Amino acid sequence: MIIRIGTVVLLAGMALLYVWQHAKVMQLGYEMVNLRMKRAELLQKNKLWQVELAALKSPERIERMARENLNMQPADRVEIVEPEQK
């Protein structure tokens, strides 16, 4: 009798463990899919930011902003003055 009860308890415990394990695997699978989607989204955003950064760093844009916003003009001539050495 005690052996049968022990066997039933053991089988019930194993069944619960199997169900819990299966549920955990399913949960982790959903998390993995969500993380992969999030990663793809972030990679796409990163590409867009890289394109925007390249546009912002373009010499043509910087020169145009210097002319239009700061009223700067290219130098007519370049003069290099070296400090006197003692």
N, C-alpha and C positions, 0 to 999 in steps of 0.2 A: 504494500500500500504506500509506504513512504517513498519507495523507489518510483512508483508511478507518479506521485505528486511532484517529486523532484524532476522527473522527466518532463512532465507537463510544464512546470515552471521554467525549465531550461529551454524547451521548445518555444514557449511564449516569449521568453527573453530574446532568443535568437530571431524570432519573427519581428519583434519590436526593433531590434538592432538593424535588421534588414530594411524595414520600412524607413527608419530614421536615416540610414545610410543612403537609400534611394532618394529620399526627399532632399538630403543635403547635396547630392550629386546634381539633381535637377536645379536647385537654387544656385549652385556654383556655375552651372551651365548658362542660366539666365544672366548672371552677373558678368560672365565672360563675354556673352553677346553684347551686353550693354557697354562694357568697357571697350570692345572692339569698335563699336559704333562711335563712341566718344573719341577714341583715338583717331579714327578716320576724319571726324569733324574737326578735331584740333589740327591735324595735318593739313587739311584744306584751309583753315584759317591762317596757319603758318605760311602757306604758299601765298595767300593774299597779302599778308603783312610784308613778306619779302618783296613782292612786286611794288607795294606802296613805298617801302623803304628805298628801293632802287630809284623810283620816280622822285622821291624827295631829295635824294642825294645827287641827282643829275646836275652836272655843271651848268647846263642850259637854264634849268629852273633857278638855280642859285644866282646866276648872272641876271636873269630877268627880274627876280625879286630885289636884287641889289639896285638895279636901275629904277624899277617902278616904286618900290616902297622906301628905299633909303636915298634915292636921288644920287646914286653913285655912278661914276663914269670910269671907263678904263683909263689908266694913266697914259699920258702922251709919251712920256719917256720914263725909263727906269734909271734911277741914280742910286748907286751903292756908295755909302759913306762908311769908311772904316774908322774906328776910334783910334786916337793917337796912342802909341805905345810909349810907356815911360822907360 
